[in-house]
Amino acid sequence: MTENAPSSPRTPQCHLRPGARTWRCAPPPAEVRDFHAALPGHSPTPLTELPRLAAELGVGRVFVKDESSRLGLPAFKALGASWAVHRVLAERAASGEERGPVTLVTATDGNHGRAVARTARLLGQRAHVFVPQGVHPRAVAAIAAERATVTEVAGAYDEAVRLAAEAAAARPDAVLVQDTAWAGYERIPGWIVEGYSTLCAEIDEQLTEGGHAAGPDLVAVPVGVGSLAQAVVTHYRSRPSGLAPVLLSVEPEAAACVLESLGLGEPVSVSTGETTMAGLNCGTPSSIAWPFLRDGLDAAVAVTDLDSAVAADDLAALGVSSGPCGAASLAGVRVVLTGGGGEERRTALGLDASSVVVLLSTEGTAANPTAAGAHRTGGE
């Protein structure tokens, strides 16, 4: 066990559906990976093996996909933003629409908005980013430093999304580039999900290079509205044969909209609270993600800010820079496998001492200044 690991296991908020491994869907488009490979400064992010965590969790091997530096930003979001903006601009050019600069509008808890703003700046476009209450001023400043117009909203993430959509609809030269979907707005969020597929393709290649071509037995993914989880489900559930891993979603207890929806069997909105996992502080699952999450996730769990902060410290001690959202994946696996009822869940999910676990660490510490030292003060 790592030095800071929680010492008193509790019965977690958890949902299990092991039969999800038999569900199948269509694969993401293959050209996404080639697009990212051609971008200036692109290189695969590290997949770091951490034997100490494998010993703690009672599994064979643990790897962390380290997204602390992706295309010059401290989170994975640039993968989705760059592909979606590429598709938006290509479509506008093909249709003969106005060729002048476009204003890319979005709402964000931090990382997605900065990725859209960076993409806009690099491509000579404009960006307008709506930021909900609770995002740290330094995260807001980082978005503004990309030459974006920033509007701070006196409300939660869902309210910021609503205002961003209204602003985009009011201008003919504006396009909403949002990483969540709803009825009538699904194509661009779908492109963002496609962009995230590069991360999963890299994991396959890196595991093969590390001597494990069979792929992981468990993949843990932090979840906000569910777009990254949709990409992960699409990747691993589109294989016609071979190992089908357990897919685990991890959310903050203060914003567990996917866990709540899975329990009820239908997508619902929840009232969100304060959490240091700012990028996961979302109250409504994406409409296009929901069918994939409902049918393709084997398990879902909610974790506390303290769980996440301890996991972030432990990852730092092992050489991985991880913010609270990224560290949520480790926190979630710990709760599922070692919390109250952990042995029963391990058995139900088909995991044992030889299992290979991949943790998606979706952001580095630079992505979330709010959480520095949060566990030492008891969290928020």
C-alpha positions as MATLAB code, in Angstrom:
seq = 'MTENAPSSPRTPQCHLRPGARTWRCAPPPAEVRDFHAALPGHSPTPLTELPRLAAELGVGRVFVKDESSRLGLPAFKALGASWAVHRVLAERAASGEERGPVTLVTATDGNHGRAVARTARLLGQRAHVFVPQGVHPRAVAAIAAERATVTEVAGAYDEAVRLAAEAAAARPDAVLVQDTAWAGYERIPGWIVEGYSTLCAEIDEQLTEGGHAAGPDLVAVPVGVGSLAQAVVTHYRSRPSGLAPVLLSVEPEAAACVLESLGLGEPVSVSTGETTMAGLNCGTPSSIAWPFLRDGLDAAVAVTDLDSAVAADDLAALGVSSGPCGAASLAGVRVVLTGGGGEERRTALGLDASSVVVLLSTEGTAANPTAAGAHRTGGE';
ca = [
       0.000    0.000    0.000;
       1.245    3.490   -0.743;
       2.149    5.682    2.182;
      -0.875    7.986    1.953;
      -3.470    5.421    0.910;
      -6.736    5.627    2.863;
      -6.532    3.299    5.866;
     -10.233    2.798    6.620;
     -12.082    1.165    3.683;
     -15.702    2.247    3.304;
     -18.604    0.927    1.298;
     -18.561    3.068   -1.849;
     -21.215    4.591   -4.049;
     -20.834    2.062   -6.846;
     -22.748    0.550   -9.770;
     -21.752   -2.773  -11.364;
     -22.800   -4.233  -14.710;
     -20.251   -6.927  -15.714;
     -22.332   -7.962  -18.744;
     -21.252   -4.779  -20.523;
     -18.202   -6.606  -21.876;
     -20.399   -8.392  -24.417;
     -21.781   -5.157  -25.920;
     -20.322   -3.987  -29.243;
     -20.384   -0.769  -31.292;
     -18.787    0.735  -34.420;
     -15.143    1.886  -34.203;
     -13.941    5.501  -34.356;
     -12.590    6.794  -37.699;
      -9.012    5.701  -38.331;
      -7.932    9.055  -39.790;
      -8.070   10.801  -36.405;
      -4.768    9.282  -35.315;
      -3.036   10.380  -38.521;
      -4.397   13.913  -38.104;
      -2.922   14.248  -34.625;
       0.374   12.669  -35.659;
       0.777   15.410  -38.282;
       0.250   18.295  -35.842;
       3.357   20.362  -34.958;
       4.782   19.291  -31.624;
       2.646   16.177  -31.316;
       4.024   13.083  -29.610;
       2.326   10.272  -27.675;
       2.008   10.919  -23.955;
       3.736    8.483  -21.573;
       2.259    5.217  -20.349;
       4.112    4.725  -17.067;
       4.203    1.412  -15.214;
       3.937    1.669  -11.413;
       4.693   -1.691   -9.730;
       4.135   -0.221   -6.276;
       0.488    0.450   -7.100;
       0.103   -3.053   -8.539;
       1.284   -4.496   -5.230;
      -1.097   -2.257   -3.263;
      -4.111   -3.097   -5.428;
      -3.359   -6.820   -5.625;
      -3.122   -6.949   -9.417;
      -0.434   -7.940  -11.900;
       0.546   -4.599  -13.464;
      -0.616   -0.979  -13.230;
       0.014    1.615  -15.927;
      -0.832    5.329  -15.850;
      -1.562    7.201  -19.079;
      -0.003   10.560  -18.212;
      -1.814   13.452  -19.921;
       0.017   16.206  -18.012;
       1.473   17.525  -21.278;
      -0.559   17.048  -24.472;
       0.181   19.328  -27.421;
       1.652   21.910  -25.033;
      -1.312   21.920  -22.632;
      -1.628   20.220  -19.215;
      -4.577   17.973  -20.118;
      -5.894   15.625  -22.804;
      -8.576   18.022  -24.099;
      -6.524   19.314  -27.053;
      -7.133   15.981  -28.800;
     -10.871   16.601  -29.064;
     -10.721   20.354  -29.630;
      -8.164   20.179  -32.438;
     -10.016   17.459  -34.382;
     -13.420   19.106  -33.951;
     -12.198   22.560  -35.022;
     -10.441   20.970  -38.009;
     -13.744   19.382  -39.045;
     -15.694   22.611  -38.472;
     -13.335   24.699  -40.593;
     -13.091   22.071  -43.333;
     -16.865   21.855  -43.538;
     -17.242   25.625  -43.737;
     -14.639   25.812  -46.490;
     -16.289   23.018  -48.473;
     -19.699   24.669  -48.235;
     -18.425   28.015  -49.515;
     -19.344   29.850  -46.299;
     -17.673   33.099  -45.298;
     -13.905   32.510  -45.189;
     -13.139   35.191  -42.584;
     -12.215   34.365  -38.981;
     -14.718   32.291  -37.049;
     -15.499   32.783  -33.368;
     -15.328   29.434  -31.600;
     -17.639   29.562  -28.580;
     -17.611   27.119  -25.680;
     -18.245   26.654  -21.975;
     -15.664   25.030  -19.744;
     -14.554   24.061  -16.271;
     -11.033   24.875  -17.493;
      -9.225   22.428  -19.749;
     -11.611   22.183  -22.716;
     -11.967   25.955  -22.962;
      -8.235   26.469  -22.935;
      -7.817   23.801  -25.615;
     -10.417   25.478  -27.849;
      -8.795   28.869  -27.262;
      -5.316   27.512  -28.064;
      -6.581   25.868  -31.241;
      -8.318   29.070  -32.307;
      -5.191   31.140  -31.712;
      -2.962   28.771  -33.662;
      -5.367   28.737  -36.614;
      -6.004   32.482  -36.726;
      -9.561   32.186  -35.418;
     -11.261   33.820  -32.413;
     -12.515   32.198  -29.212;
     -15.181   33.135  -26.665;
     -15.159   30.991  -23.529;
     -17.828   30.904  -20.815;
     -16.543   29.881  -17.390;
     -18.829   28.799  -14.519;
     -18.521   29.794  -10.903;
     -15.811   27.986   -8.959;
     -13.073   27.831  -11.614;
      -9.813   29.131  -10.159;
      -8.716   32.611  -11.320;
      -5.413   31.208  -12.579;
      -7.271   28.741  -14.799;
      -9.400   31.610  -16.134;
      -6.249   33.658  -16.724;
      -4.693   30.788  -18.681;
      -7.682   30.811  -21.051;
      -7.482   34.582  -21.462;
      -3.744   34.268  -22.185;
      -4.693   32.336  -25.329;
      -6.288   35.611  -26.555;
      -9.794   34.374  -25.899;
     -12.690   36.502  -24.742;
     -13.723   35.129  -21.344;
     -17.185   35.518  -19.805;
     -17.451   34.435  -16.168;
     -20.868   33.039  -15.256;
     -22.503   33.346  -11.829;
     -23.761   29.786  -11.976;
     -22.841   26.127  -12.466;
     -21.394   24.406  -15.539;
     -24.785   23.628  -17.074;
     -25.692   27.330  -16.936;
     -22.417   28.257  -18.637;
     -23.202   25.764  -21.412;
     -26.644   27.306  -21.913;
     -25.234   30.827  -22.170;
     -22.472   29.740  -24.553;
     -25.041   28.103  -26.840;
     -27.154   31.267  -26.844;
     -24.130   33.423  -27.645;
     -23.078   31.202  -30.538;
     -26.595   31.154  -31.984;
     -26.763   34.956  -31.926;
     -23.846   35.484  -34.349;
     -23.517   34.219  -37.933;
     -19.728   34.059  -37.650;
     -19.800   31.970  -34.438;
     -19.720   28.186  -33.960;
     -20.389   26.381  -30.706;
     -17.610   23.855  -29.992;
     -18.974   22.156  -26.893;
     -17.815   18.847  -25.444;
     -21.281   17.800  -24.334;
     -24.309   17.054  -26.499;
     -28.071   17.448  -26.266;
     -31.003   16.949  -28.634;
     -30.300   19.004  -31.755;
     -26.613   19.536  -30.946;
     -24.686   16.325  -31.463;
     -22.399   16.454  -34.496;
     -19.597   18.648  -33.089;
     -19.550   16.882  -29.698;
     -19.284   13.661  -31.692;
     -16.169   14.988  -33.431;
     -14.680   15.868  -30.049;
     -15.250   12.294  -28.879;
     -13.589   11.007  -32.055;
     -10.569   13.175  -31.248;
     -10.106   11.467  -27.919;
      -9.698    8.086  -29.648;
      -6.012    8.862  -30.258;
      -5.365    8.455  -26.538;
      -6.719    4.901  -26.582;
      -4.841    3.974  -29.757;
      -1.618    5.083  -28.085;
      -2.334    2.867  -25.077;
      -2.691   -0.181  -27.333;
       0.642    0.522  -29.005;
       2.441    1.299  -25.734;
       1.176   -1.845  -24.008;
       2.306   -3.897  -26.972;
       5.735   -2.273  -26.793;
       5.768   -3.094  -23.072;
       5.164   -6.769  -23.724;
       1.405   -6.907  -23.151;
      -0.248   -7.018  -26.558;
      -3.435   -8.559  -25.123;
      -4.490   -5.171  -23.774;
      -5.698   -4.133  -20.319;
      -8.065   -6.005  -18.027;
      -9.360   -2.793  -16.425;
      -9.398    0.808  -17.662;
     -10.405    3.553  -15.210;
     -11.562    6.864  -16.690;
     -12.542   10.102  -14.921;
     -15.992   11.319  -15.989;
     -17.629   14.735  -16.235;
     -20.330   14.717  -18.940;
     -18.971   11.406  -20.236;
     -17.343   12.331  -23.559;
     -13.950   10.782  -22.791;
     -15.680    7.734  -21.343;
     -17.688    7.475  -24.575;
     -14.417    7.448  -26.520;
     -12.983    4.757  -24.246;
     -16.116    2.619  -24.535;
     -16.127    3.054  -28.317;
     -12.498    1.989  -28.578;
     -12.710   -1.115  -26.421;
     -16.226   -2.212  -27.362;
     -15.656   -1.945  -31.125;
     -13.196   -4.828  -31.237;
     -14.749   -7.862  -32.942;
     -12.708  -10.289  -30.812;
     -10.035  -10.501  -28.156;
      -9.944   -9.296  -24.568;
     -12.785   -7.032  -23.509;
     -11.586   -5.070  -20.469;
     -13.570   -3.873  -17.503;
     -14.385   -0.182  -18.024;
     -14.782    1.862  -14.834;
     -16.041    5.448  -14.694;
     -15.037    7.667  -11.756;
     -16.843   10.851  -10.678;
     -16.809   13.240   -7.710;
     -19.422   12.504   -5.071;
     -20.472   16.139   -5.505;
     -21.313   15.649   -9.210;
     -22.088   11.990   -9.852;
     -24.540   12.419  -12.740;
     -23.443    9.274  -14.602;
     -23.551    7.081  -11.500;
     -26.998    8.414  -10.656;
     -28.195    7.907  -14.242;
     -26.900    4.335  -14.367;
     -28.692    3.541  -11.146;
     -31.977    4.860  -12.526;
     -31.509    3.459  -16.015;
     -32.039    6.814  -17.696;
     -30.064   10.064  -18.016;
     -30.790   12.540  -15.249;
     -29.396   15.882  -14.111;
     -28.077   16.303  -10.580;
     -27.400   19.406   -8.533;
     -23.639   19.758   -8.256;
     -21.696   20.856   -5.201;
     -18.186   22.132   -4.656;
     -15.309   19.837   -5.550;
     -11.591   20.167   -6.202;
     -12.187   17.939   -9.241;
     -13.307   21.037  -11.150;
     -13.178   19.499  -14.617;
     -15.576   16.741  -13.500;
     -18.073   19.076  -11.831;
     -20.868   18.447  -14.352;
     -24.512   17.764  -13.617;
     -25.852   16.237  -16.854;
     -24.499   13.393  -19.032;
     -23.919   14.175  -22.696;
     -26.833   12.892  -24.775;
     -24.589   11.101  -27.263;
     -22.415    9.615  -24.519;
     -25.304    8.208  -22.504;
     -26.127    5.123  -24.666;
     -22.433    4.155  -24.667;
     -22.114    4.620  -20.912;
     -25.363    2.758  -20.214;
     -24.458   -0.230  -22.372;
     -20.652   -0.250  -22.321;
     -19.530    0.558  -18.763;
     -18.939   -2.353  -16.403;
     -18.745   -0.214  -13.284;
     -19.129    3.324  -12.001;
     -18.008    4.835   -8.712;
     -18.035    8.205   -6.955;
     -15.046    9.387   -4.904;
     -14.409   12.171   -2.412;
     -12.066   15.117   -2.802;
      -9.885   13.526   -0.135;
      -9.692   10.265   -2.111;
      -8.551   12.214   -5.149;
      -6.071   14.416   -3.297;
      -4.385   11.448   -1.640;
      -4.175    9.673   -5.002;
      -2.625   12.778   -6.595;
       0.023   12.929   -3.864;
       0.808    9.243   -4.263;
       1.153    9.597   -8.023;
       3.443   12.592   -7.533;
       5.637   10.529   -5.217;
       5.885    7.948   -8.008;
       6.864   10.561  -10.608;
       3.502   11.246  -12.263;
       2.114   14.793  -12.276;
      -1.630   14.425  -11.803;
      -4.300   16.937  -10.867;
      -7.376   15.893   -8.880;
      -9.384   14.977  -11.998;
      -6.589   12.809  -13.344;
      -5.930   11.197   -9.971;
      -9.627   10.327   -9.668;
      -8.946    7.193  -11.717;
      -6.570    5.829   -9.064;
      -8.939    6.922   -6.303;
     -11.795    5.082   -7.989;
      -9.878    1.841   -8.485;
      -8.784    1.955   -4.855;
     -12.352    2.360   -3.644;
     -13.725   -0.371   -5.928;
     -11.017   -2.939   -5.213;
     -10.145   -2.207   -1.569;
     -13.228   -0.479   -0.109;
     -15.962   -2.293    1.772;
     -17.132   -5.212   -0.391;
     -14.030   -4.961   -2.574;
     -13.409   -8.712   -2.804;
     -16.957   -9.312   -4.003;
     -16.630   -6.577   -6.651;
     -13.242   -7.907   -7.737;
     -14.774  -11.337   -8.267;
     -17.846   -9.952  -10.046;
     -15.634   -8.000  -12.442;
     -13.351  -10.964  -13.125;
     -10.195   -9.335  -11.778;
      -7.385  -11.207  -10.034;
      -3.711  -11.057   -9.105;
      -2.646  -11.217  -12.774;
      -4.881   -8.405  -14.047;
      -3.445   -5.433  -15.936;
      -4.901   -2.050  -14.954;
      -4.673    1.215  -16.917;
      -5.439    4.480  -15.133;
      -6.219    7.515  -17.287;
      -4.614   10.535  -15.622;
      -6.359   13.180  -17.675;
      -4.596   16.297  -16.363;
      -1.390   17.428  -14.708;
      -1.117   19.585  -11.616;
      -0.814   22.739  -13.756;
      -4.363   22.227  -15.029;
      -6.050   22.697  -11.666;
      -4.502   25.268   -9.309;
      -7.473   25.074   -6.922;
      -6.494   21.750   -5.442;
      -2.900   22.367   -4.349;
      -2.560   20.940   -0.866;
      -6.296   20.345   -0.545;
      -5.938   17.080    1.371;
      -3.817   18.737    4.012;
      -6.669   21.064    4.866;
      -9.363   18.430    4.612;
     -10.475   19.305    1.078;
     -13.409   21.486    0.106;
];
